[in-house]
């Protein structure tokens, strides 16, 4: 036996012994309990609780999902599996808490963490059901914004998550807009922020670290959206609806003055007057929710149910421990398990672990193996295609030609991604750039992109790729005509820069420096922004 296999065997035995000692609290608390697996249309649940509570948890998550999608008329475009764990004891739940949630006097009832391959929700026994639901619902709304390819500005994202966090229901109705008690208290304790400051907060702002400003940011964001959606005001419904559509766009932070003008036009108030109106709304205390018919969801009696064997549950709890705490023991356990033979789900997991540690080559290797093992997880195809594309498209270079094998590999990956998630935007956008970078574009793929063009998020960047496709096909007139349409799509500076380089090539003239945005990118080869997922 080789030294490496011997070490692996010792590690495996040690970890097996650790798992068997779980009843004493190390290292996978809860393993000795009876676990049941439930599968609803959009969630899987590993539960150590009773059947009624378990089905109720899944039913409410399905209801929240349906209500959000119905409210905003959205559909999932970047689907990702969601796994829930429902613990029987608080101390067992606490063992899997991320480090950021440990310590202090407060005890957590639940949390929701998103990873590249899947999202994980962990629940403690529900002594205070409203508190547990509020914490989990809030984070799950961020997940829904992300998988529907929305990227709302922080105040809208957090405020809407707070609105949905208090969703309640009965047999016929759902109720949305019930006051968030802690936020109401903050609003009566601390002064509100000027609207210009509130709307300008970015996701990387220091404000999101614990401070008084953090609390009032969440509270004011919630209160303003509550005023917009449920308040008794004289703003015409069609104008308020249009305002809310504009307000959620990530573009508003780049166009602060235009958005201020939109507020004044649609709401009839400039920022100072709007702040006074909100202060009056808060002082009145009339935070009334609103009933709506229950969305149609699957009957919880139809959920698939099975008992979970101890070895499977040990693997799932090791997975949860690794995801939530980064446990070295769990990491070794999973690595040892993979040395014994390939495992699709564990390769997906380790790809995410590697990517979050900035080990992109390792992540690619794990996800390639998951693809070879037949994964149907759309997130794996999407993430792997994104990594491969960002490697290939490091710069904008009109003379670059992608090697045929690399192009074929990327095409297969992207088309499989599109097959798993046909309403997504990213797969079509990346496929356009593959066809723009080869000597002989595949016309069927070009038509596929063009057929979905009006649904894409980054149409300016994709249109630029389609211009290059025309150039590769030798149709320079059509390329030039298409390039003229680019300005109508309000391209960003990077696209405008590349468009001028392309126009100069088409017109056989020098690049006009007066037409170039002032980017710090010298020469004809300029850094291409990486393809990123919504936050």
Secondary structure, 3 states (H helix, E strand, C coil): CCHHHHHHHHHHHHHHHHHHHHHHCCCCCCCCCCCEEEECCCCEEEECCCHHHHHHHHHHHHHHHHHHHHHHCCCCCCCCEEEEEECCCHHHHHCCCCHHHCCCCCCCCEEEEECCCEEEEEECCCCCHHHHHHHHHHHHHHHHHHHCCCCCCHHHHHHHHHHHHCCEECCCEEEECCCCHHHHHHHHHCCCCCHHHHHHCCCCCHHHCCCHHHHHHHHHHHHHHHHHHHCCCCCCHHHHHHHHHHHCCHHHHHCHHHHHHHHHHHHCCCHHHHHHHHHHHHHHCCCCCEEEECCCCCCHHHCEEEECCHHHHHHHHHHHHHHHHCCHHHHHHHHHHHHHCCCHHHHHHHHHHHHHCCCHHHHHHHHHHHHHCCCCCHHHHHHHHHHHHHHHCCEECCCCCCCHHHHHHHHHHHHHHHHHCCCCCHHHHHHHHHHHCCCCCCHHHHHHHHHCHHHCCCHHHHHHHHHHHHHHCCCHHHHHHHHHCHHHHCCCHHHHHHHHHHHHHHCCCCCCHHHCCCCCCCCCCEECCCCCCCC
